[in-house]
Amino acid sequence: MRILIQDPETKSYLSGDTWDVDENRATIFGNVAQAEELCRQQNLPEALVVVKFKDAIHDASYPASERDDAQLKRYSTKKLR
């Protein structure tokens, strides 16, 4: 698993102190809290925290800005059959 930060407009990834379209050169964070904190420190509220797995079907991304509990309630918690 790799945790990255992505610019949602350009689709480029944070790589050190620049942005790069090649995700293989992206900065990898140890956990999502570290990625979220860097986005707060660098004032990147529109950036996405991206969690990439070996099997890309499980990849996930979400805005790094503070999460709104009301927004999270929109997602269904129903079991899939």
C-alpha positions, 0 to 999 in steps of 0.5 A: 500500500502507498499513501500519496497526495494528488492535485485533483486538477492536474492529476499530478502527485506531490514529489518532494516540493514539486508536483509530478505526473509520474506516481512512481516518483511521488512522496510516499507517506507512512500513514494517512494522518501524515499526508493530511497533516502535510496538506494542512501545513502547506495549505493544500485544502483541495489536494487529495489523499490517495491510498493505492493498493497492489490491486488498483480496484481497491484504490481510494482517494478523498479531499485532504481538507477537514472532513465534514461528518454530515458529508460522510453520512451521505455514503450508504452503510448497507451491506452488498449482497 
